[in-house]
Amino acid sequence: MKILLAMTGATGVIYGVRLLEVLKETEHRVSLIMSEWAKETLSLETDYTLNYVQALADTVYDHNDLAAAVASGSYGIDATIIAPCSMKTLSAIANGYSDNLIVRASDVALKERHPLLLMVRETPLSSIHLKNMMSVTEAGGILVPPMPAFYHRPETIDDIVNQSVGKVLDLLKIPHDLYERWRSDS
């Protein structure tokens, strides 16, 4: 698969970094777009360097480059993930306002009917956020807010991050063992 991973400036940049780390170990080709605020959030929330994160991707695009390959449906991205996805980016996607490459690539995913997975980050949610979420869902996008489960008894932040990242991978049918799955008694 050709996967596009985009990161916006919302808190939770670790989700995007962890997705890149896991995808690096697969046969999938991964392209990366980071907004300027994602780069800032990376330095505020983690000890990772921009060089480390970008080296995890096969291709890195500038978020302002609307002539990039991933801006066209003919390039053939199989799935697009935004992790984390800010409410600003969600709003732009919901309203078709493609003023940067992240939103344009999301628009391409929707029009080409390829998976668009958004790890939206905000709390509490306003009715505007909810309306935008509904618009994107009705257009075919999939919202995957990082909401931790506790049945696997996480002991570390990594355990919580891995469970949310695993949910994204599940939706793309990419095998992983990032967290212990629910087991019934029967």
C-alpha positions as CSV (number, residue, x, y, z in Angstrom):
1,M,0.0,0.0,0.0
2,K,1.0,3.6,-0.5
3,I,0.0,5.4,2.7
4,L,0.1,9.1,3.3
5,L,0.5,10.2,6.9
6,A,-0.1,13.9,7.8
7,M,0.5,15.6,11.1
8,T,-1.1,18.8,12.2
9,G,-0.4,21.0,15.2
10,A,-3.0,19.4,17.5
11,T,-1.6,17.9,20.7
12,G,-0.8,14.2,20.4
13,V,1.9,14.3,17.8
14,I,3.2,11.1,19.4
15,Y,0.4,9.2,17.6
16,G,1.8,10.2,14.2
17,V,5.4,9.4,15.3
18,R,4.4,6.0,16.5
19,L,2.4,5.3,13.3
20,L,5.5,6.1,11.3
21,E,7.7,3.9,13.5
22,V,5.4,0.9,13.1
23,L,4.8,1.5,9.4
24,K,8.6,1.7,8.8
25,E,8.7,-2.0,9.8
26,T,6.2,-3.0,7.1
27,E,6.4,-3.3,3.3
28,H,4.1,-0.3,2.9
29,R,5.5,3.0,1.3
30,V,4.8,5.9,3.5
31,S,4.7,9.6,2.5
32,L,4.7,12.3,5.2
33,I,3.4,15.9,5.4
34,M,3.9,17.9,8.6
35,S,2.3,21.3,9.1
36,E,4.5,24.0,10.6
37,W,2.5,23.7,13.8
38,A,3.1,19.9,13.8
39,K,6.8,20.6,13.7
40,E,6.4,23.0,16.6
41,T,4.3,20.6,18.6
42,L,6.9,17.9,18.0
43,S,9.4,20.0,19.8
44,L,7.0,21.0,22.6
45,E,5.6,17.5,23.3
46,T,8.5,15.1,22.6
47,D,12.3,14.7,22.5
48,Y,12.2,13.5,18.9
49,T,14.0,15.6,16.3
50,L,12.4,16.6,13.0
51,N,15.2,14.7,11.2
52,Y,14.3,11.5,13.0
53,V,10.6,11.8,12.2
54,Q,11.2,12.6,8.6
55,A,13.7,9.8,8.2
56,L,10.9,7.3,9.1
57,A,9.0,8.2,5.9
58,D,9.9,7.2,2.3
59,T,8.9,10.6,1.0
60,V,8.4,13.9,2.7
61,Y,6.3,16.7,1.2
62,D,6.1,20.4,2.2
63,H,2.6,21.2,3.4
64,N,2.4,24.2,1.1
65,D,3.3,22.3,-2.1
66,L,-0.1,22.0,-3.8
67,A,1.8,20.7,-6.9
68,A,3.1,17.6,-5.0
69,A,2.3,14.1,-6.3
70,V,-0.1,13.4,-3.5
71,A,-2.3,16.4,-4.5
72,S,-3.5,14.3,-7.5
73,G,-5.8,11.3,-7.5
74,S,-3.8,9.9,-10.3
75,Y,-0.8,9.4,-8.0
76,G,-2.6,6.6,-6.3
77,I,-2.4,6.9,-2.6
78,D,-4.2,3.9,-1.0
79,A,-5.0,5.4,2.4
80,T,-4.5,8.8,4.1
81,I,-4.1,9.2,7.9
82,I,-4.0,12.5,9.8
83,A,-2.5,11.9,13.2
84,P,-3.1,14.1,15.1
85,C,-5.9,16.1,13.3
86,S,-6.6,19.5,14.5
87,M,-10.1,21.0,14.5
88,K,-8.8,23.6,12.0
89,T,-7.8,20.8,9.6
90,L,-11.1,19.0,10.2
91,S,-13.0,22.1,9.4
92,A,-11.1,22.7,6.2
93,I,-11.7,19.1,5.1
94,A,-15.4,19.3,6.0
95,N,-15.8,22.4,4.0
96,G,-13.6,21.6,1.0
97,Y,-11.2,24.4,1.8
98,S,-8.0,23.0,0.3
99,D,-5.5,25.7,1.1
100,N,-2.6,23.4,2.0
101,L,-1.4,19.9,0.9
102,I,-2.8,18.1,4.0
103,V,-6.3,19.2,3.2
104,R,-5.9,18.8,-0.6
105,A,-4.7,15.2,-0.1
106,S,-7.7,14.6,2.2
107,D,-10.0,15.9,-0.4
108,V,-8.3,13.6,-2.9
109,A,-8.9,10.6,-0.6
110,L,-12.5,11.4,-0.3
111,K,-13.1,12.0,-4.0
112,E,-11.2,8.8,-4.9
113,R,-13.1,6.9,-2.2
114,H,-9.9,5.8,-0.4
115,P,-9.7,5.5,3.3
116,L,-9.3,8.8,5.1
117,L,-8.6,8.3,8.8
118,L,-8.6,11.3,11.2
119,M,-7.2,11.0,14.7
120,V,-9.1,14.1,15.8
121,R,-7.8,15.8,19.0
122,E,-9.9,18.2,21.0
123,T,-12.0,18.2,24.2
124,P,-14.6,19.3,25.0
125,L,-16.3,19.3,21.6
126,S,-18.5,22.2,20.4
127,S,-21.5,21.7,18.1
128,I,-19.3,23.2,15.3
129,H,-16.7,20.4,15.8
130,L,-19.5,17.8,15.8
131,K,-21.1,19.2,12.6
132,N,-17.7,19.1,10.9
133,M,-17.1,15.5,12.1
134,M,-20.5,14.5,10.7
135,S,-19.8,16.2,7.4
136,V,-16.5,14.4,7.0
137,T,-18.1,11.1,8.1
138,E,-20.9,11.5,5.6
139,A,-18.3,12.2,2.9
140,G,-16.6,8.9,3.7
141,G,-14.0,9.8,6.2
142,I,-13.4,7.7,9.3
143,L,-12.9,9.4,12.7
144,V,-10.5,7.6,15.0
145,P,-10.1,9.8,18.0
146,P,-7.4,8.5,20.3
147,M,-9.6,7.3,23.1
148,P,-7.8,4.7,25.2
149,A,-9.3,1.4,26.3
150,F,-8.4,0.0,29.6
151,Y,-9.3,-3.7,29.3
152,H,-5.8,-4.5,28.3
153,R,-4.6,-2.8,31.5
154,P,-2.1,-0.3,30.2
155,E,0.9,0.4,32.4
156,T,2.6,3.2,30.4
157,I,1.8,6.0,28.1
158,D,3.3,3.9,25.3
159,D,0.7,1.2,26.1
160,I,-2.1,3.8,25.6
161,V,-0.5,5.3,22.4
162,N,0.0,1.8,21.0
163,Q,-3.7,0.9,21.5
164,S,-4.9,3.9,19.6
165,V,-2.3,3.4,16.8
166,G,-3.4,-0.2,16.7
167,K,-7.0,0.8,16.0
168,V,-5.8,2.8,13.0
169,L,-3.8,-0.2,11.7
170,D,-6.8,-2.4,12.2
171,L,-8.9,-0.2,10.0
172,L,-6.3,-0.5,7.3
173,K,-6.1,-4.3,7.8
174,I,-2.4,-4.0,8.7
175,P,-1.4,-6.8,11.1
176,H,0.2,-5.8,14.4
177,D,0.6,-6.9,18.0
178,L,0.7,-3.4,19.6
179,Y,-1.9,-4.2,22.3
180,E,-3.7,-7.2,23.8
181,R,-7.1,-7.6,22.2
182,W,-10.3,-8.2,24.1
183,R,-10.9,-11.8,25.0
184,S,-14.3,-13.1,26.0
185,D,-14.9,-15.7,28.7
186,S,-16.7,-18.1,26.3
